[in-house]
Amino acid sequence: MFDRDFLHGTTRSGNVYKLEGPSAVSVAADAVWRQWCTKNSVESWTDVTCEWLSNAVCGEIEQSTRDDESEHNGSAS
């Protein structure tokens, strides 16, 4: 379950994770996500970040994604 107001999620086992700090894209987290999808036979998925978070946060995430892609492609923004 995810609480939008307090930006924390609770897992089925009861662990609570809180989103803190500026939005960013993590290459390491992406690798873990893709590994989990492979292990669990996930063939497709949809990023619902913008549907769950405010537009301001969503805009920051989109900019971070563009910046990250530019760094990997060797182009400047």
C-alpha positions as a Markdown table, in Angstrom:
| # | Residue | x | y | z |
|---|---|---|---|---|
| 1 | Met | 0.0 | 0.0 | 0.0 |
| 2 | Phe | 1.3 | 3.5 | -0.8 |
| 3 | Asp | 0.3 | 6.7 | 1.1 |
| 4 | Arg | 0.6 | 9.6 | -1.3 |
| 5 | Asp | 0.2 | 12.2 | 1.4 |
| 6 | Phe | 3.2 | 10.9 | 3.5 |
| 7 | Leu | 5.1 | 9.4 | 0.6 |
| 8 | His | 5.6 | 6.0 | 2.2 |
| 9 | Gly | 4.7 | 2.5 | 1.2 |
| 10 | Thr | 4.1 | -0.6 | 3.3 |
| 11 | Thr | 5.0 | -4.1 | 1.9 |
| 12 | Arg | 2.9 | -7.2 | 2.5 |
| 13 | Ser | 5.4 | -8.2 | 5.2 |
| 14 | Gly | 4.9 | -4.9 | 7.0 |
| 15 | Asn | 8.1 | -3.1 | 6.1 |
| 16 | Val | 7.6 | 0.6 | 5.6 |
| 17 | Tyr | 9.6 | 2.6 | 3.0 |
| 18 | Lys | 9.5 | 6.4 | 2.9 |
| 19 | Leu | 10.5 | 8.4 | -0.2 |
| 20 | Glu | 12.9 | 11.2 | 0.8 |
| 21 | Gly | 15.1 | 13.7 | -0.9 |
| 22 | Pro | 15.0 | 14.9 | -4.5 |
| 23 | Ser | 13.6 | 12.7 | -7.2 |
| 24 | Ala | 16.3 | 10.9 | -9.3 |
| 25 | Val | 16.8 | 7.9 | -11.6 |
| 26 | Ser | 19.1 | 5.2 | -10.3 |
| 27 | Val | 20.9 | 3.0 | -12.7 |
| 28 | Ala | 21.5 | 0.4 | -9.9 |
| 29 | Ala | 17.8 | 0.4 | -9.0 |
| 30 | Asp | 16.8 | 0.0 | -12.6 |
| 31 | Ala | 19.1 | -3.0 | -12.9 |
| 32 | Val | 17.6 | -4.6 | -9.7 |
| 33 | Trp | 14.1 | -4.0 | -11.1 |
| 34 | Arg | 14.9 | -5.6 | -14.4 |
| 35 | Gln | 16.5 | -8.6 | -12.7 |
| 36 | Trp | 13.4 | -9.0 | -10.5 |
| 37 | Cys | 11.2 | -8.8 | -13.6 |
| 38 | Thr | 13.2 | -11.5 | -15.3 |
| 39 | Lys | 13.2 | -13.8 | -12.2 |
| 40 | Asn | 9.4 | -13.4 | -11.8 |
| 41 | Ser | 8.6 | -13.8 | -15.6 |
| 42 | Val | 7.3 | -10.2 | -15.9 |
| 43 | Glu | 7.0 | -9.6 | -19.7 |
| 44 | Ser | 5.7 | -6.0 | -19.5 |
| 45 | Trp | 5.1 | -3.3 | -17.0 |
| 46 | Thr | 3.9 | 0.3 | -16.8 |
| 47 | Asp | 5.5 | 3.1 | -14.9 |
| 48 | Val | 2.6 | 4.7 | -12.9 |
| 49 | Thr | 4.8 | 7.3 | -11.0 |
| 50 | Cys | 3.0 | 10.3 | -12.4 |
| 51 | Glu | -0.4 | 8.8 | -11.6 |
| 52 | Trp | 0.6 | 8.3 | -7.9 |
| 53 | Leu | 2.6 | 11.4 | -7.2 |
| 54 | Ser | 2.0 | 15.1 | -7.7 |
| 55 | Asn | 2.7 | 16.8 | -11.0 |
| 56 | Ala | 5.6 | 18.8 | -9.4 |
| 57 | Val | 7.3 | 15.6 | -8.4 |
| 58 | Cys | 6.5 | 13.9 | -11.7 |
| 59 | Gly | 8.1 | 16.8 | -13.6 |
| 60 | Glu | 11.3 | 16.4 | -11.5 |
| 61 | Ile | 11.4 | 12.7 | -12.3 |
| 62 | Glu | 10.9 | 13.3 | -16.0 |
| 63 | Gln | 13.7 | 15.8 | -16.0 |
| 64 | Ser | 16.0 | 13.4 | -14.1 |
| 65 | Thr | 15.2 | 10.7 | -16.7 |
| 66 | Arg | 16.1 | 13.0 | -19.6 |
| 67 | Asp | 19.3 | 14.1 | -17.8 |
| 68 | Asp | 20.3 | 10.5 | -17.2 |
| 69 | Glu | 19.6 | 9.5 | -20.8 |
| 70 | Ser | 21.7 | 12.4 | -22.0 |
| 71 | Glu | 24.6 | 11.3 | -19.9 |
| 72 | His | 24.4 | 7.8 | -21.2 |
| 73 | Asn | 24.1 | 8.9 | -24.8 |
| 74 | Gly | 27.0 | 11.3 | -24.5 |
| 75 | Ser | 24.9 | 14.3 | -25.4 |
| 76 | Ala | 24.5 | 17.6 | -23.6 |
| 77 | Ser | 21.2 | 19.2 | -22.6 |
